[in-house]
Amino acid sequence: MLKRHHLTAEIVDALKAPFEEQGLVIKAGTIVDVTIILAPSVSSLNSVAVFL
């Protein structure tokens, strides 16, 4: 979706700006989606397996 709307370069530029203000240069990097989702605990999984 980011590529489709040509937003990747804008995001990278926005992330680089604070570093460049401090005299640092970023030449390459990777943006990673760190979405956190809730997952059932192991004990919940075991109880579900009993009912299957």
ROTORNU-692330 format. One record per atom (N, C-alpha, C): residue in one letter; residue number from 0; atom name; x negated, y, z negated. Coordinates in Angstrom, 2 decimals. Layout:
residues N
NODE   residuo   num   atomo         X         Y         Z
NODE         A   NUM      CA         X         Y         Z
...
This chain:
residues 52
NODE   residuo   num   atomo         X         Y         Z
NODE         M     0       N     -0.82     -1.19      0.00
NODE         M     0      CA      0.00      0.00      0.00
NODE         M     0       C     -0.87      1.26      0.00
NODE         L     1       N     -1.96      1.22     -0.76
NODE         L     1      CA     -2.85      2.38     -0.78
NODE         L     1       C     -3.45      2.66      0.59
NODE         K     2       N     -3.87      1.59      1.26
NODE         K     2      CA     -4.45      1.76      2.60
NODE         K     2       C     -3.41      2.28      3.58
NODE         R     3       N     -2.20      1.75      3.47
NODE         R     3      CA     -1.14      2.14      4.39
NODE         R     3       C     -0.86      3.64      4.30
NODE         H     4       N     -0.92      4.19      3.11
NODE         H     4      CA     -0.63      5.61      2.91
NODE         H     4       C     -1.89      6.46      2.83
NODE         H     5       N     -3.05      5.86      3.12
NODE         H     5      CA     -4.34      6.56      3.16
NODE         H     5       C     -4.65      7.27      1.84
NODE         L     6       N     -4.37      6.59      0.74
NODE         L     6      CA     -4.58      7.18     -0.57
NODE         L     6       C     -5.89      6.73     -1.22
NODE         T     7       N     -6.53      5.72     -0.68
NODE         T     7      CA     -7.73      5.16     -1.29
NODE         T     7       C     -8.81      6.23     -1.44
NODE         A     8       N     -9.10      6.95     -0.38
NODE         A     8      CA    -10.16      7.98     -0.41
NODE         A     8       C     -9.82      9.08     -1.42
NODE         E     9       N     -8.55      9.46     -1.50
NODE         E     9      CA     -8.14     10.49     -2.45
NODE         E     9       C     -8.35     10.04     -3.89
NODE         I    10       N     -8.03      8.79     -4.17
NODE         I    10      CA     -8.19      8.26     -5.52
NODE         I    10       C     -9.67      8.19     -5.88
NODE         V    11       N    -10.48      7.69     -4.97
NODE         V    11      CA    -11.92      7.58     -5.22
NODE         V    11       C    -12.51      8.97     -5.45
NODE         D    12       N    -12.14      9.94     -4.64
NODE         D    12      CA    -12.63     11.30     -4.81
NODE         D    12       C    -12.24     11.87     -6.18
NODE         A    13       N    -11.01     11.61     -6.60
NODE         A    13      CA    -10.54     12.10     -7.90
NODE         A    13       C    -11.31     11.44     -9.05
NODE         L    14       N    -11.64     10.16     -8.89
NODE         L    14      CA    -12.39      9.46     -9.93
NODE         L    14       C    -13.85      9.87     -9.97
NODE         K    15       N    -14.40     10.22     -8.82
NODE         K    15      CA    -15.81     10.61     -8.74
NODE         K    15       C    -16.06     12.02     -9.27
NODE         A    16       N    -15.08     12.90     -9.16
NODE         A    16      CA    -15.26     14.31     -9.49
NODE         A    16       C    -15.86     14.56    -10.88
NODE         P    17       N    -15.34     13.95    -11.96
NODE         P    17      CA    -15.92     14.22    -13.28
NODE         P    17       C    -17.39     13.78    -13.38
NODE         F    18       N    -17.74     12.70    -12.71
NODE         F    18      CA    -19.13     12.24    -12.73
NODE         F    18       C    -20.03     13.21    -11.97
NODE         E    19       N    -19.56     13.68    -10.82
NODE         E    19      CA    -20.34     14.61    -10.02
NODE         E    19       C    -20.55     15.93    -10.75
NODE         E    20       N    -19.56     16.34    -11.54
NODE         E    20      CA    -19.69     17.58    -12.32
NODE         E    20       C    -20.83     17.46    -13.33
NODE         Q    21       N    -21.14     16.24    -13.76
NODE         Q    21      CA    -22.22     16.00    -14.71
NODE         Q    21       C    -23.53     15.68    -14.01
NODE         G    22       N    -23.55     15.78    -12.68
NODE         G    22      CA    -24.76     15.53    -11.92
NODE         G    22       C    -24.99     14.08    -11.56
NODE         L    23       N    -24.01     13.23    -11.77
NODE         L    23      CA    -24.13     11.81    -11.43
NODE         L    23       C    -23.57     11.56    -10.04
NODE         V    24       N    -24.11     10.58     -9.35
NODE         V    24      CA    -23.65     10.26     -8.00
NODE         V    24       C    -23.19      8.81     -7.97
NODE         I    25       N    -22.01      8.59     -7.45
NODE         I    25      CA    -21.48      7.24     -7.27
NODE         I    25       C    -21.44      6.99     -5.77
NODE         K    26       N    -22.18      5.98     -5.32
NODE         K    26      CA    -22.24      5.70     -3.89
NODE         K    26       C    -21.32      4.56     -3.47
NODE         A    27       N    -21.00      3.66     -4.39
NODE         A    27      CA    -20.13      2.53     -4.04
NODE         A    27       C    -19.44      2.06     -5.31
NODE         G    28       N    -18.32      1.40     -5.14
NODE         G    28      CA    -17.60      0.89     -6.30
NODE         G    28       C    -16.36      0.14     -5.87
NODE         T    29       N    -15.69     -0.41     -6.84
NODE         T    29      CA    -14.47     -1.18     -6.58
NODE         T    29       C    -13.40     -0.73     -7.56
NODE         I    30       N    -12.22     -0.48     -7.04
NODE         I    30      CA    -11.08     -0.16     -7.89
NODE         I    30       C    -10.34     -1.46     -8.14
NODE         V    31       N    -10.09     -1.75     -9.41
NODE         V    31      CA     -9.45     -3.00     -9.78
NODE         V    31       C     -8.14     -2.70    -10.50
NODE         D    32       N     -7.09     -3.42    -10.11
NODE         D    32      CA     -5.80     -3.28    -10.79
NODE         D    32       C     -5.86     -4.11    -12.06
NODE         V    33       N     -5.67     -3.47    -13.20
NODE         V    33      CA     -5.75     -4.18    -14.48
NODE         V    33       C     -4.38     -4.22    -15.15
NODE         T    34       N     -3.38     -4.54    -14.37
NODE         T    34      CA     -2.03     -4.64    -14.90
NODE         T    34       C     -1.96     -5.75    -15.95
NODE         I    35       N     -1.42     -5.44    -17.10
NODE         I    35      CA     -1.30     -6.43    -18.16
NODE         I    35       C      0.16     -6.82    -18.28
NODE         I    36       N      0.41     -8.12    -18.28
NODE         I    36      CA      1.77     -8.62    -18.41
NODE         I    36       C      1.87     -9.48    -19.67
NODE         L    37       N      3.04     -9.53    -20.23
NODE         L    37      CA      3.26    -10.40    -21.39
NODE         L    37       C      3.38    -11.84    -20.93
NODE         A    38       N      2.76    -12.73    -21.66
NODE         A    38      CA      2.82    -14.15    -21.33
NODE         A    38       C      3.22    -14.90    -22.59
NODE         P    39       N      3.93    -15.99    -22.44
NODE         P    39      CA      4.32    -16.76    -23.63
NODE         P    39       C      3.08    -17.36    -24.31
NODE         S    40       N      3.17    -17.53    -25.60
NODE         S    40      CA      2.06    -18.13    -26.34
NODE         S    40       C      2.00    -19.62    -26.02
NODE         V    41       N      0.92    -20.25    -26.39
NODE         V    41      CA      0.75    -21.68    -26.13
NODE         V    41       C      1.83    -22.48    -26.83
NODE         S    42       N      2.18    -22.09    -28.05
NODE         S    42      CA      3.22    -22.83    -28.77
NODE         S    42       C      4.57    -22.72    -28.04
NODE         S    43       N      4.85    -21.58    -27.45
NODE         S    43      CA      6.08    -21.42    -26.68
NODE         S    43       C      6.06    -22.32    -25.46
NODE         L    44       N      4.91    -22.44    -24.83
NODE         L    44      CA      4.80    -23.30    -23.66
NODE         L    44       C      5.02    -24.76    -24.04
NODE         N    45       N      4.49    -25.17    -25.21
NODE         N    45      CA      4.67    -26.55    -25.65
NODE         N    45       C      6.15    -26.84    -25.93
NODE         S    46       N      6.85    -25.90    -26.53
NODE         S    46      CA      8.26    -26.13    -26.83
NODE         S    46       C      9.08    -26.20    -25.56
NODE         V    47       N      8.70    -25.43    -24.55
NODE         V    47      CA      9.41    -25.47    -23.26
NODE         V    47       C      9.16    -26.83    -22.62
NODE         A    48       N      7.95    -27.33    -22.69
NODE         A    48      CA      7.62    -28.61    -22.07
NODE         A    48       C      8.42    -29.75    -22.71
NODE         V    49       N      8.74    -29.65    -24.00
NODE         V    49      CA      9.51    -30.69    -24.68
NODE         V    49       C     10.90    -30.79    -24.08
NODE         F    50       N     11.49    -29.66    -23.70
NODE         F    50      CA     12.83    -29.65    -23.16
NODE         F    50       C     12.89    -30.06    -21.69
NODE         L    51       N     11.76    -30.09    -21.02
NODE         L    51      CA     11.74    -30.50    -19.62
NODE         L    51       C     11.78    -31.98    -19.59
